Amino acid sequence: MSLNIAVCVKPVPDSEYYDKITIDPKTKRVNREGIPTIINTMDKHAIEAALQLKEKHGGKVTVFTMAPDSAVENLRRVLAMGVDEAFLCSDRALGGADTWATSYTLFKAMEKTGPYDLILLGNETEDGGTAQVPSQLGEWMSMPHMANVMSINHEDQAVVVERKTDNGRIRYKIALPAVLAVIREINEPRIPNVMGVLKAKNKPLTIYRVADLDVNPDFIGLVGSPTQPGDIFAPDMSRKSEEIAGEPEEIADRIIAEIKKSGVALG
Ligand SMILES: Cc1cc2nc3c(=O)[nH]c(=O)nc-3n(C[C@H](O)[C@H](O)[C@H](O)COP(=O)(O)OP(=O)(O)OC[C@H]3O[C@@H](n4cnc5c(N)ncnc54)[C@H](O)[C@@H]3O)c2cc1C
């Protein structure tokens, strides 16, 4: 059976520029102005998994992103990997979304363009890193969902997956349609080649505004976000240092005394 596969990909700040990221003191939101974005690493593994399943069983791979218009560039790179189509949900009203509002918006875009046999995501992002969106999307889609997936094989109307655990791995057979979040161990993402880049220019990439999506306005963006950021601050990383002079025993005694004074338990 060929597979109609959806993959969620998030543009995240390029780690090369982390030192340039600031927090808006009023909105408590990450100020991404002028910070280049890249596709979240684990999402590239999700794309690669989808492309390998398509090459083996036939079908189609479609990606979904909720992000500002600037994400078009990232999506062209994803299309160059071999993805067939891309949808970008972009609208000011979607800004400030927590994971619940994000997963709802992705659900509505898939509901409009589906149905899908399989939905793949990365296990977590490099910026928010909550790992909440995959299971929330599974709930919105009323589909079985699983995280920490490190292998996927398609059999009949199901997939056989291996899930990484602290003590090894467990194999499951999951009836389709299903939502799976993958980890880095699943594969090595391909690098787009020149032909891929050229073909990507003509592949369909659609921008959805809120008006294009049959959404409940109370469920999107900051308004639809039960989780509101409290205080965000950069932890004090400054270090206090002092040079201790004397005989080795004196120095050792002094250090032990300082550690005890700090309340740290010595073994
Ligand atoms: C520092 C920081 C802390 C945050 N803390 C919280 C918090 O505690 N609670 C909360 O509700 N929100 C939080 N947010 C907001 C949250 O990052 C956004 O809602 C985000 O869109 C989804 O959450 P995530 O990055 O944690 O995704 P995760 O759940 O870690 O992402 C898992 C997978 O879901 C998919 N995915 C996630 N976001 C998108 C997207 N926008 N478009 C397409 N696919 C996507 C990707 O495949 C990704 O690999 C935080 C944001 C930041 C920057």
The ligand as a Gaussian input file, in Angstrom:
#p B3LYP/6-31G(d) Opt

LIG

0 1
 C       12.613000      28.769000      25.287000
 C       11.181000      28.394000      24.984000
 C       10.438000      27.714000      25.949000
 C        9.105000      27.361000      25.660000
 N        8.407000      26.688000      26.631000
 C        7.136000      26.303000      26.344000
 C        6.387000      25.560000      27.303000
 O        6.854000      25.245000      28.402000
 N        5.109000      25.194000      26.991000
 C        4.547000      25.515000      25.802000
 O        3.390000      25.148000      25.570000
 N        5.223000      26.214000      24.856000
 C        6.514000      26.614000      25.116000
 N        7.213000      27.309000      24.181000
 C        6.555000      27.630000      22.905000
 C        6.758000      26.462000      21.969000
 O        8.108000      26.418000      21.643000
 C        5.975000      26.644000      20.696000
 O        4.666000      26.451000      20.963000
 C        6.413000      25.694000      19.576000
 O        5.766000      26.031000      18.401000
 C        6.153000      24.235000      19.829000
 O        6.812000      23.759000      20.916000
 P        8.272000      23.106000      20.916000
 O        9.238000      23.970000      20.218000
 O        8.563000      22.758000      22.316000
 O        8.031000      21.784000      20.062000
 P        8.305000      20.195000      20.437000
 O        7.064000      19.631000      21.036000
 O        9.599000      20.018000      21.164000
 O        8.461000      19.703000      18.883000
 C        8.319000      18.389000      18.535000
 C        8.098000      18.338000      17.038000
 O        6.859000      18.981000      16.703000
 C        6.976000      19.615000      15.429000
 N        6.753000      21.066000      15.605000
 C        6.907000      21.824000      16.728000
 N        6.627000      23.137000      16.469000
 C        6.280000      23.189000      15.144000
 C        5.910000      24.255000      14.259000
 N        5.803000      25.517000      14.704000
 N        5.649000      23.943000      12.958000
 C        5.736000      22.656000      12.516000
 N        6.112000      21.597000      13.303000
 C        6.361000      21.873000      14.593000
 C        8.402000      19.332000      14.920000
 O        8.395000      18.140000      14.145000
 C        9.158000      19.096000      16.226000
 O       10.321000      18.308000      16.080000
 C        8.538000      27.677000      24.407000
 C        9.295000      28.349000      23.450000
 C       10.606000      28.694000      23.723000
 C       11.410000      29.353000      22.658000

